[in-house]
């Protein structure tokens, strides 16, 4: 059935291209239409292939491996949700049945996603931690000041979505930092005023692909180094139990396909958050 749908869509797009050509459209327009048809066909093929590919058993060991499969595979996703799924909004509780669930892609349709940690040590630990039994994926809507949490538990060795929780951002454990970050990500002057006197910089050595170089960024040179940060809506994943507050936050911007990663370390000092280190 999916194959027939795929063939039908491609045929309709190609037919549209031919009709456009007959009605006097120029060659460039026809070529663009055919290119769109090819792109649509490629996307459909990728989605069908993803849904038909079983998830490796080892992917349940690391939550990161599981969540990428969960967000890309429709069949897997529906089989890893505890239906009827509990949805909580304050004191209001409702339930979503299997047939009512809509595919959740999380960050799969973006170039990157974001994470928040309380320390660099915690960030390194979760990369290979196979003993985590509980995880929460958060959609953080900075402008709306709300958070949507997807709560997962590992049940009999398999990760399962157990419930969805809607909450105001003010109830988030990271509320103070997130309110600060909303301004830091979008206001250059605000960034400038929330830097340490010198920000440690660690980045790739342009003369050696296998080495890194270290330096210092001062507020007057920040504009040349300032990264483009996501705003509006960002993601976070809480791995296992909440860690002890350290007065620091590690903000990670991680590329999905290109392997690029940006780490910003902030310190809470003098009742305000300040950037103290940037690693690219």
Secondary structure as UniProt FT lines:
FT   HELIX           2..22
FT   TURN            23..24
FT   HELIX           27..52
FT   HELIX           57..60
FT   HELIX           63..72
FT   HELIX           74..79
FT   STRAND          81..89
FT   TURN            90..91
FT   STRAND          92..96
FT   HELIX           98..100
FT   TURN            106..109
FT   STRAND          112..117
FT   HELIX           120..126
FT   STRAND          134..141
FT   TURN            142..145
FT   STRAND          146..155
FT   TURN            156..157
FT   STRAND          158..168
FT   HELIX           169..171
FT   TURN            173..174
FT   HELIX           175..186
FT   HELIX           188..192
FT   TURN            193..194
FT   STRAND          195..205
FT   TURN            206..207
FT   STRAND          208..218
FT   HELIX           219..221
FT   HELIX           222..225
FT   STRAND          233..239
FT   STRAND          248..255
FT   STRAND          261..269
FT   TURN            270..271
FT   STRAND          272..279
//
